[in-house]
Amino acid sequence: MVAMRWMRICLASFAAVLALAACVPANASGATVLIVSPGSIHAGYQIELRATCADNLNPGYVSSAAFGSVTLEPDHGLLMDNVTIPKDTASGTYSVSLRCASGGHSSATLTVLNGSRPNPNPHHGPDTGGGEMGSMSGAHWALYGGAGALLAGLGLVIMTGMRRRAAVRN
């Protein structure tokens, strides 16, 4: 009887671990992507470069006539960095090229604007201190939510077992 109960607990825990593993995003083999955010900006302001290569373990190399060359270092499964567009960059559309250490290539476009200047960081919210929760990705939320569900289920199993023991004693 006790062995059967423990077997159910182990099977439920194993199923919960499998469900959590399904929440972790996987990089498609060989996929190479470059994201320039924002895609349009005034000279003198910063853009964010995010990329993914086949393995994301080695740096990626990005170049453009708008800002020169930059090396993207791996950071939490992404290749990323911020680049300031020089103030003397002429307005226009520029090609941005990514070259991965694994041999993959990707490109994007960046538009440098002229005229009145907007908020210096239009792609960021107000500076309220940042913190870890401000940089949480969907995968982190899914992982923490799954872990919470696992703990709640384990607590429910323990409470049910305690009630059954109390009923058997009476």
C-alpha positions as CSV (number, residue, x, y, z in Angstrom):
1,M,0.0,0.0,0.0
2,V,2.8,2.4,1.0
3,A,4.9,1.3,-2.0
4,M,2.0,2.0,-4.4
5,R,1.6,5.5,-2.9
6,W,5.3,6.3,-3.4
7,M,5.2,4.9,-6.9
8,R,2.3,7.3,-7.7
9,I,4.3,10.2,-6.2
10,C,7.4,9.3,-8.3
11,L,5.4,9.0,-11.5
12,A,3.7,12.3,-10.9
13,S,7.0,14.0,-10.2
14,F,8.5,12.5,-13.3
15,A,5.6,13.7,-15.4
16,A,6.0,17.2,-13.9
17,V,9.7,17.2,-14.8
18,L,8.9,16.2,-18.4
19,A,6.3,19.0,-18.6
20,L,8.9,21.5,-17.4
21,A,11.4,20.3,-19.9
22,A,8.9,21.0,-22.7
23,C,8.7,24.6,-21.7
24,V,12.4,25.4,-22.4
25,P,12.8,26.8,-25.9
26,A,15.2,25.1,-28.3
27,N,17.2,26.8,-31.0
28,A,16.5,25.4,-34.4
29,S,19.6,23.7,-35.7
30,G,21.4,26.0,-38.1
31,A,19.0,28.9,-37.7
32,T,20.7,32.3,-38.0
33,V,18.7,35.4,-37.1
34,L,19.7,39.1,-36.6
35,I,17.3,41.6,-34.8
36,V,18.0,45.3,-34.8
37,S,15.9,47.2,-32.3
38,P,14.6,49.8,-32.9
39,G,14.8,49.5,-36.7
40,S,14.7,53.3,-37.1
41,I,16.6,55.7,-34.9
42,H,18.3,59.1,-34.9
43,A,22.0,59.4,-35.1
44,G,23.6,59.7,-31.6
45,Y,21.3,57.1,-30.0
46,Q,21.7,53.5,-29.1
47,I,20.3,50.4,-30.8
48,E,20.2,46.8,-29.5
49,L,21.6,44.0,-31.6
50,R,20.3,40.5,-30.8
51,A,21.3,37.5,-32.8
52,T,21.2,33.7,-32.7
53,C,23.6,31.4,-34.5
54,A,23.6,27.6,-34.7
55,D,25.0,27.1,-31.2
56,N,25.2,30.5,-29.6
57,L,28.4,29.4,-27.8
58,N,30.7,31.4,-30.0
59,P,30.7,35.2,-30.7
60,G,29.0,36.6,-33.7
61,Y,30.4,39.5,-35.8
62,V,28.1,42.4,-36.9
63,S,29.0,45.1,-39.3
64,S,27.3,48.1,-40.9
65,A,28.3,51.4,-42.6
66,A,26.1,53.0,-39.9
67,F,28.2,52.1,-36.9
68,G,31.2,50.0,-38.0
69,S,31.9,46.5,-36.6
70,V,31.0,45.0,-33.3
71,T,31.5,41.5,-31.7
72,L,28.4,40.0,-30.1
73,E,29.3,37.9,-27.1
74,P,27.1,35.0,-25.8
75,D,24.8,36.1,-23.0
76,H,22.0,33.8,-21.6
77,G,21.6,31.9,-24.9
78,L,21.7,34.9,-27.1
79,L,24.3,37.0,-28.8
80,M,23.6,40.6,-27.9
81,D,25.1,44.1,-27.5
82,N,24.1,47.7,-27.6
83,V,25.7,50.0,-30.2
84,T,25.5,53.8,-30.4
85,I,25.0,55.3,-33.9
86,P,27.6,58.0,-34.3
87,K,26.2,61.6,-34.3
88,D,27.7,62.3,-37.7
89,T,26.0,59.3,-39.4
90,A,24.0,60.5,-42.5
91,S,20.3,59.7,-42.6
92,G,19.3,56.8,-44.8
93,T,18.8,53.0,-44.8
94,Y,21.8,50.9,-43.9
95,S,22.4,47.1,-44.2
96,V,23.5,45.4,-41.0
97,S,25.2,42.0,-41.5
98,L,25.8,39.1,-39.1
99,R,28.5,36.6,-39.6
100,C,28.5,33.6,-37.2
101,A,31.6,31.7,-36.1
102,S,29.7,28.5,-37.3
103,G,29.5,29.9,-40.8
104,G,25.9,31.2,-40.8
105,H,25.0,34.6,-42.1
106,S,22.0,36.9,-41.7
107,S,21.2,40.6,-42.4
108,A,18.8,43.3,-41.3
109,T,18.2,46.9,-42.2
110,L,18.6,50.0,-40.0
111,T,17.1,53.4,-40.9
112,V,18.9,56.5,-39.5
113,L,16.5,59.4,-39.3
114,N,17.0,63.1,-39.3
115,G,14.8,65.9,-38.0
116,S,13.5,66.4,-34.5
117,R,14.9,64.0,-31.9
118,P,12.6,61.7,-30.0
119,N,13.1,60.1,-26.6
120,P,16.7,59.0,-26.3
121,N,15.7,55.3,-25.8
122,P,12.4,54.8,-27.5
123,H,12.6,51.0,-27.1
124,H,13.0,51.1,-23.3
125,G,10.5,52.1,-20.6
126,P,11.2,54.5,-17.8
127,D,14.4,54.0,-15.8
128,T,13.0,52.5,-12.6
129,G,16.0,50.5,-11.5
130,G,15.8,47.5,-13.8
131,G,16.3,44.5,-11.7
132,E,16.1,40.8,-12.5
133,M,12.4,40.7,-13.1
134,G,12.7,43.4,-15.8
135,S,14.9,41.0,-17.9
136,M,12.9,37.8,-17.4
137,S,12.1,35.9,-20.6
138,G,9.0,33.8,-21.2
139,A,11.1,30.7,-20.6
140,H,12.0,31.8,-17.1
141,W,8.4,32.5,-16.3
142,A,7.3,29.1,-17.6
143,L,10.1,27.4,-15.6
144,Y,9.2,29.2,-12.4
145,G,5.5,28.6,-12.9
146,G,6.1,24.9,-13.6
147,A,8.2,24.6,-10.5
148,G,5.5,26.3,-8.4
149,A,2.9,23.9,-9.9
150,L,5.1,21.0,-9.0
151,L,5.5,22.2,-5.4
152,A,1.8,22.8,-5.1
153,G,1.1,19.3,-6.4
154,L,3.6,17.7,-4.1
155,G,2.0,19.6,-1.2
156,L,-1.5,18.3,-2.2
157,V,-0.2,14.7,-2.4
158,I,1.3,15.0,1.1
159,M,-1.9,16.5,2.5
160,T,-4.0,13.8,1.0
161,G,-1.7,11.1,2.5
162,M,-1.9,12.7,5.9
163,R,-5.7,12.7,5.7
164,R,-5.8,9.1,4.7
165,R,-3.5,8.1,7.6
166,A,-5.7,10.1,10.0
167,A,-8.8,8.3,8.6
168,V,-7.1,4.9,9.0
169,R,-6.2,5.6,12.6
170,N,-9.8,6.5,13.5
